[in-house]
């Protein structure tokens, strides 16, 4: 059974997480894996624990403009 781990910023809506889970599951179904076999874990991390290009998202004006649905 496949296990997919997804990391997102804290605060993502349940609706968005639901759509992520549906989309990932659909991809596996398209290659013949039954949806009941697809496991997905969504990890949430605060922006203080996430950096891009050497900048924490919580401290970067440029990166803080990215919105999580």
Secondary structure, DSSP 8 states (H G I E B T S, - for coil): --EEEEEEETT--HHHHHHHHHHHHHHHHHTT--GGG-EEEEEEE-GGG-EETTEETTT-HHHHT----
